[in-house]
Amino acid sequence: MAARTLLLPLAAATILVASTIFLFAGAGARWRPADTSFPVPAAGFSSAVPASGSSNTSTAKELSFLDESGRPDDPRSGLAAARCDPRDAAIRVFMYDLRPEFHFGLLGWAPPPAGGAVWPGARRGAAPRYPGGLNQQHSVEYWLTLDLLSSSAPPCGAAIRVADSRDADVVFVPFFASLSYNRHSRAVPPEKVSRDKSLQEKLVRYLMAQPEWKRSGGADHVIVAHHPNSLLHARSVLFPAVFVLSDFGRYHPRVASLEKDVIAPYKHMAKTFVNDSSEFDDRPTLLYFRGAIYRKEGGNIRQELYYMLKDEKDVYFAFGSVQDHGASKASQGMQSSKFCLNIAGDTPSSNRLFDAIVSHCVPVIISDDIELPYEDALDYSKFSIFVRSSDAVKKGYLMRLIRGVSKHQWTRMWKRLKEVDKHFEYQYPSQKDDAVQMIWQALARKVPAIRLKAHRSRRFSRYDRGRK
C-alpha cells in the first residue's frame, strides 16, 4: 500500500516533465531569436534549438520563396513538390527588388505597362541578352542575378532565393556595376554627373536606409564590382559588404581584401576546346602570348618579356586586340600551343588566363599580386606554372624553365585542365560546379566569418540605444 502511495506522485511528475519537454520541442521548431533578428542557420550549421520530429513544423516549410517575377510562392498551388529544398542549398540569399534602372534596365528592359514587375521572366527566355565584345568578360553580376531569379525551381543549384531577409545567409545587391561603368561612366551633356555615378549615389542612399543594412552594418551584403573601375565612387562607403571582384589591383586594403571578399573568374572570350584530344606532340607552338604589349603601372614587364622572347624558336609573342577577330585568333593560337603566358597588365589579372584554361593550354602566370578564383578549393599548381616577375626577366630563365617541363608533366597538367575547365563556364541555367555555382559556394564558405563580423558589430548596440 505504501509503495502504491509513492508511485502515484512519481507517475504524475513523470507525465508533467514529458509534457513540458513536448511543448518546448514543438515551440523550438518555430523559434526565432526575435530580439536579434539573426538568420536561421542554413545547411551546414547546426541550430541551437532542436527541431520537432513532426513533419508539419519543418524548417523548409516555414521559409517563403519568390518566383521569377518576385512574387511569393504559394505552397498550396500544387507546385510545392517542384521547389528546391533550402536544406540542400549551399547558401540562402535574399535579393533586393531594386528598380530596373540598376540592373536589366541597363540592357534596355522595361516592366510591362501594367506595372508590378521588377524582373523579367527569366525562365521564359524573356531576360535581355548581355552585350557582346569585351563587355562580357565582366558580366558576373548578370549571371548571378539570373541564377537567383529561377533558383526556387529545379534544376536546383548552390544558391536559393528566399523572401525574408531573416532567413538568408547573405543579402544580394543586384546592381550591374560593371555594365553601368562600361556604358555610362562619362557624363553626356547637358549632364553634370555621369549616369554611372548617379546610380552609385542612389544605391548608397537606398542601402543605408534598409533595415537589412542597419542590422548587420552591411557585413552580410554581397555586391558584384568585377570591372576594376566599377563602383569607383561608392566602394569606399560600401566597403563593409562582401565584394565579388576580379582582383585587388585598384582597391585600397581597407576597402577590399581576400579575408572579406571573393574573387570571380572573368568570362572567357576564347571558345572552350570541346573533345580535346590534342596531346603534347599535336601542339606545335611551345609558348604563346597575344595581346597588348605596352601597358602602364604593373604591366611594364610585358614589354621586357617581348624583347626577350620575340625571336625565340617555337614562341609566338605578338600584339593583338579584340578588333580584327582577336578572340578567334587567340583561341586558335592557344589551342595549338603547349604553354600560354599570363602576364600582369594594368591590373594583376586578365581574361587571358581563363582563355588559356578553357583552351587547355598550360598557363604560365607571371603576376606577383594576382589572386585566383576559389583558390581555397582549387589547387592551381596542378595545372599552372607560376613564375616570379624578378625571375622571369632574368636572361634565359623562363625558356629554360619551360623547356625543362617533360612531356609526362605537361600531359598531367593538360588532363587536369580538361577536368577543371567547367569551373570557369558562365551559363544559364547554371550547371553543377560551373562558374556561377562555384561563386555561390565560395560565398557560402565566407558565411561563418560574415556572421562573426555581424555579431561582433552588435556587441554594444543595446547599450548605445539606451544612451540616447
C-alpha positions in Angstrom: 0.0 0.0 0.0 2.8 2.4 0.9 4.6 1.5 -2.4 1.4 2.4 -4.4 1.1 5.7 -2.5 4.7 6.6 -3.5 4.2 5.6 -7.2 1.2 7.8 -7.8 3.1 11.2 -7.3 6.1 9.8 -9.2 4.0 8.9 -12.2 2.3 12.3 -12.1 5.7 14.1 -12.1 6.9 12.0 -15.0 3.9 12.9 -17.1 4.4 16.6 -16.2 8.0 16.6 -17.3 7.3 14.7 -20.5 4.5 17.2 -21.4 6.8 20.2 -20.7 9.5 18.7 -23.0 7.0 18.1 -25.7 5.7 21.7 -25.6 9.2 23.2 -25.7 10.2 20.9 -28.5 7.2 21.9 -30.6 7.9 25.6 -29.9 11.5 25.1 -30.7 10.8 24.2 -34.3 9.1 27.6 -34.8 11.6 29.7 -32.7 13.5 32.6 -33.9 15.7 34.9 -31.8 13.3 37.9 -32.3 15.4 40.3 -30.2 18.4 40.0 -32.6 16.9 39.1 -36.0 19.8 36.7 -36.5 19.3 34.5 -39.6 18.2 30.9 -39.0 21.2 28.6 -39.6 21.3 27.1 -43.1 22.5 23.8 -44.2 25.9 23.0 -42.7 25.2 25.0 -39.5 23.5 23.3 -36.5 20.6 25.1 -34.9 20.7 25.9 -31.2 17.2 24.6 -30.8 16.4 21.1 -32.0 13.5 20.8 -34.4 10.4 18.8 -33.7 10.0 15.4 -35.3 6.7 16.5 -36.7 6.8 17.0 -40.5 4.4 19.9 -40.5 6.8 22.1 -38.5 9.9 21.6 -40.6 12.2 24.5 -41.4 11.8 24.0 -45.1 8.0 24.6 -45.0 8.4 27.8 -42.9 10.6 29.5 -45.5 9.0 31.7 -48.0 10.3 31.7 -51.6 9.9 34.0 -54.5 9.1 33.1 -58.1 11.0 34.5 -61.1 8.7 37.6 -61.1 9.4 38.4 -57.4 6.1 37.1 -56.1 5.9 34.7 -53.1 5.3 31.1 -54.0 2.0 29.7 -52.7 2.7 26.2 -51.3 -1.0 25.4 -51.8 -0.7 25.9 -55.6 0.4 22.3 -56.2 3.9 23.4 -57.2 5.5 22.9 -53.8 6.8 19.5 -54.7 8.7 21.0 -57.6 10.5 23.6 -55.4 14.2 23.2 -54.4 14.8 22.3 -50.8 16.7 25.0 -48.9 18.4 22.4 -46.8 20.2 21.2 -50.0 21.4 24.6 -51.0 24.9 25.8 -50.1 23.7 29.3 -49.4 20.3 31.1 -48.9 20.1 34.5 -50.5 17.8 37.5 -50.1 17.8 39.8 -53.1 16.7 43.4 -53.0 14.0 44.3 -55.5 15.9 47.3 -56.9 14.3 49.3 -59.7 15.2 48.1 -63.2 17.5 51.1 -63.8 20.0 49.3 -61.6 20.0 46.0 -63.4 18.1 44.9 -66.5 17.1 48.4 -67.3 20.7 49.0 -68.3 20.1 46.4 -71.0 17.0 48.2 -72.3 14.5 46.1 -70.5 11.4 47.8 -69.0 8.5 46.4 -67.0 5.2 45.8 -68.8 2.9 48.9 -68.9 0.6 47.3 -66.4 3.4 47.6 -63.8 4.1 45.5 -60.8 7.0 43.5 -62.3 10.5 44.2 -61.1 12.2 41.4 -63.0 11.9 39.9 -66.5 10.6 36.4 -66.7 13.9 34.5 -66.8 12.5 31.1 -67.3 10.5 32.1 -70.3 13.6 33.4 -72.0 12.5 37.0 -71.6 15.6 38.2 -69.9 17.6 40.5 -72.3 20.9 39.3 -73.5 24.2 40.8 -72.2 26.1 42.8 -74.8 28.9 41.2 -76.8 32.5 42.1 -77.1 34.8 42.8 -74.1 31.8 43.9 -72.0 31.1 40.2 -71.5 34.3 39.5 -69.6 32.9 41.3 -66.5 29.3 40.1 -66.8 29.4 38.2 -63.4 26.5 40.2 -61.9 24.2 39.3 -64.8 24.7 35.5 -64.4 24.4 35.6 -60.6 21.1 37.6 -60.8 19.6 35.3 -63.5 20.5 32.3 -61.3 18.7 33.7 -58.3 15.6 34.6 -60.3 15.0 30.9 -61.0 16.6 29.3 -58.0 13.5 28.1 -56.3 12.6 25.5 -59.0 14.7 22.6 -60.4 17.3 22.2 -61.6 18.5 23.2 -58.1 21.8 24.9 -57.7 24.1 26.0 -55.0 22.0 29.1 -54.0 18.4 29.6 -53.3 16.5 32.9 -53.1 14.3 33.5 -50.0 11.6 36.1 -49.5 12.5 37.0 -45.9 15.9 38.5 -45.3 15.9 37.0 -41.8 16.0 33.5 -43.4 19.1 34.4 -45.5 22.8 33.9 -45.1 23.6 36.9 -47.3 21.8 39.8 -48.9 22.5 40.2 -52.7 22.5 43.7 -54.2 21.6 43.3 -57.9 23.4 46.3 -59.3 25.1 45.7 -62.7 28.1 47.8 -61.7 30.4 46.7 -64.5 27.8 47.3 -67.2 27.0 50.7 -65.7 30.7 51.7 -65.8 31.2 50.4 -69.3 28.2 52.2 -70.8 27.6 55.3 -68.6 30.8 56.3 -66.8 31.1 59.5 -68.9 28.7 62.4 -68.4 26.8 63.2 -71.5 26.0 66.9 -71.9 23.9 68.6 -70.5 24.5 66.1 -67.6 26.9 67.4 -65.0 27.2 64.0 -63.3 27.5 60.7 -65.2 24.7 58.2 -65.1 27.0 55.7 -63.5 28.0 58.0 -60.6 24.3 59.0 -60.2 23.3 55.3 -59.9 26.0 54.7 -57.3 24.8 57.7 -55.2 21.2 56.4 -55.4 22.4 52.9 -54.4 24.2 54.2 -51.3 21.2 56.2 -50.2 18.9 53.1 -50.7 21.2 50.7 -48.9 21.8 52.9 -45.9 18.0 53.2 -45.4 17.4 49.5 -45.4 16.8 47.6 -42.2 19.0 44.7 -43.5 22.0 47.0 -43.9 21.4 48.6 -40.5 21.1 45.2 -38.9 24.5 43.9 -40.0 26.2 47.2 -40.9 26.4 45.8 -44.4 28.6 42.9 -43.4 26.3 40.3 -44.9 25.6 42.1 -48.2 27.1 40.9 -51.5 28.0 43.4 -54.2 29.5 42.5 -57.6 32.0 45.0 -58.9 34.1 42.9 -61.2 35.4 45.6 -63.6 38.4 47.2 -61.8 36.8 50.7 -62.2 33.2 49.7 -61.4 31.7 51.1 -58.2 34.5 53.6 -58.1 32.6 56.3 -56.2 30.7 54.1 -53.8 33.2 51.5 -52.9 34.8 53.5 -50.0 31.3 53.8 -48.4 30.1 50.3 -49.1 33.3 48.5 -48.1 31.7 46.6 -45.1 30.0 44.4 -47.8 31.4 41.4 -49.4 32.7 42.4 -52.9 32.9 40.0 -55.8 35.9 41.2 -57.7 38.4 40.3 -60.4 41.4 41.2 -58.3 42.5 43.8 -55.7 44.7 45.8 -58.1 42.8 49.1 -57.8 41.4 48.7 -54.3 42.8 50.1 -51.0 43.5 47.3 -48.5 41.0 48.9 -46.1 38.2 48.5 -48.7 38.9 45.1 -50.2 40.9 42.0 -49.1 41.0 38.3 -49.6 39.8 37.8 -46.0 36.5 39.6 -46.7 35.9 39.4 -50.4 35.5 36.8 -53.2 37.5 36.6 -56.5 35.5 35.5 -59.5 36.8 34.5 -62.9 36.4 36.6 -66.0 34.0 35.3 -68.6 36.5 33.8 -71.1 36.4 35.1 -74.7 38.1 32.1 -76.3 35.9 29.1 -77.2 36.1 26.1 -74.9 38.1 23.3 -76.5 35.4 20.6 -76.6 36.5 17.0 -77.1 40.2 18.0 -76.9 42.4 15.1 -78.0 45.4 17.3 -79.0 48.2 15.8 -77.0 51.8 17.2 -76.4 53.1 16.5 -79.9 49.9 17.8 -81.6 50.6 21.4 -80.3 53.4 22.8 -82.4 53.8 26.2 -80.5 55.8 25.9 -77.3 54.8 29.3 -75.7 52.1 31.6 -76.8 51.1 35.2 -76.0 48.8 37.5 -77.9 47.6 40.8 -76.5 48.6 44.4 -75.6 52.3 44.7 -75.1 52.8 48.2 -73.9 51.0 48.6 -70.6 51.1 51.1 -67.7 51.5 50.5 -64.0 52.5 46.9 -63.3 52.4 45.9 -66.9 55.8 47.1 -67.9 57.1 43.5 -67.6 55.2 42.7 -70.8 57.4 45.0 -72.8 60.6 43.5 -71.3 59.5 39.9 -72.0 58.5 40.8 -75.5 62.1 41.9 -76.4 63.5 38.8 -74.7 61.2 36.2 -76.3 60.1 37.5 -79.7 63.0 35.8 -81.6 62.9 32.5 -79.6 62.2 29.4 -81.6 58.7 27.9 -81.1 57.5 31.0 -79.3 54.6 33.2 -80.5 54.7 36.6 -78.9 52.7 39.3 -80.7 50.5 42.3 -80.4 46.7 41.6 -80.6 43.4 43.2 -79.7 39.7 42.4 -79.7 39.4 44.0 -83.1 40.3 42.1 -86.3 38.8 38.9 -84.9 41.2 38.9 -82.0 39.3 36.5 -79.8 39.0 33.9 -82.6 42.7 34.2 -83.5 43.7 33.9 -79.8 41.5 30.9 -79.4 43.1 29.1 -82.4 46.6 30.1 -81.2 46.1 28.8 -77.6 44.6 25.5 -78.8 47.7 24.8 -80.8 50.1 25.8 -78.0 51.6 23.8 -75.1 52.0 26.8 -72.7 50.3 30.2 -72.6 51.7 33.3 -70.9 49.6 35.2 -68.5 51.5 38.4 -67.7 50.4 41.2 -65.4 49.0 44.2 -67.3 47.3 47.3 -66.0 45.9 45.1 -63.3 47.2 41.8 -61.9 44.6 39.7 -63.7 43.0 39.4 -67.1 40.7 37.1 -69.0 43.7 35.7 -70.9 44.2 33.2 -68.0 40.7 31.8 -68.4 41.0 31.7 -72.2 44.1 29.5 -71.6 42.3 27.3 -69.2 39.4 26.5 -71.5 41.9 26.1 -74.4 43.8 23.5 -72.2 47.0 25.5 -72.8 49.0 25.2 -69.6 49.1 28.8 -68.1 52.4 30.3 -67.2 51.4 33.0 -64.7 53.8 36.0 -64.2 51.8 38.3 -61.9 53.1 38.6 -58.3 49.9 40.2 -57.0 47.4 38.0 -58.7 44.5 36.5 -56.7 42.7 33.5 -58.2 39.1 32.4 -58.1 38.2 29.8 -55.4 41.8 29.0 -54.7 40.8 27.8 -51.2 39.1 24.9 -53.1 41.2 24.6 -56.2 45.0 23.9 -56.4 46.2 25.9 -59.4 49.7 24.5 -59.1 48.4 21.2 -60.6 47.6 22.8 -63.9 49.6 26.1 -64.0 53.2 27.2 -63.7 53.9 30.3 -61.5 57.0 32.4 -62.1 58.1 35.4 -60.0 58.4 38.6 -62.1 62.0 39.1 -60.8 62.9 35.6 -62.2 61.0 36.0 -65.4 63.1 38.9 -66.6 66.4 37.1 -66.0 68.1 36.3 -69.3 67.3 32.7 -70.3 65.4 31.8 -67.1 61.9 31.5 -68.5 62.8 29.4 -71.6 65.0 27.0 -69.5 62.0 26.5 -67.2 59.5 25.9 -69.9 61.8 23.6 -72.0 62.5 21.7 -68.8 58.9 20.5 -68.4 58.7 16.9 -69.5 56.1 15.5 -71.8 54.7 13.5 -68.9 54.5 16.6 -66.6 52.8 18.6 -69.3 50.3 15.8 -70.0 49.3 15.5 -66.4 48.6 19.3 -66.2 46.7 19.1 -69.6 44.5 16.4 -68.2 43.8 18.4 -65.1 42.8 21.4 -67.2 40.2 19.3 -69.0 38.8 18.4 -65.6 38.6 21.9 -64.2 37.5 24.0 -67.2 33.9 23.5 -66.2 34.5 25.7 -63.1 35.1 28.7 -65.4 31.9 28.5 -67.6 29.2 31.1 -67.1 25.9 29.8 -68.3 22.1 29.9 -67.7 20.7 27.9 -66.4 23.7 27.2 -64.3 25.1 23.7 -64.1 26.8 21.7 -61.3 30.2 23.3 -60.3 30.2 25.8 -63.1 31.4 29.4 -62.5 28.1 30.6 -61.2 27.7 27.8 -58.7 31.4 27.9 -57.7 31.0 31.6 -56.8 28.0 30.8 -54.6 30.0 28.1 -52.9 32.8 30.5 -52.3 30.4 32.9 -50.7 28.9 30.1 -48.6 32.4 29.5 -47.2 32.5 33.1 -46.1 29.2 32.8 -44.2 30.8 31.9 -40.8 33.2 34.9 -41.0 30.3 37.1 -42.1 28.2 36.1 -39.1 31.1 36.6 -36.8 31.6 40.1 -38.1 27.9 40.9 -37.9 27.6 39.5 -34.3 30.7 41.5 -33.1 29.2 44.7 -34.5 26.2 44.2 -32.3 28.0 43.9 -29.0 27.1 47.4 -27.8 24.0 48.0 -29.9 21.6 47.8 -27.0 23.9 49.8 -24.7 24.2 52.5 -27.4 20.4 52.7 -27.8 20.0 53.1 -24.1 22.4 56.1 -24.0 20.3 58.1 -26.5 
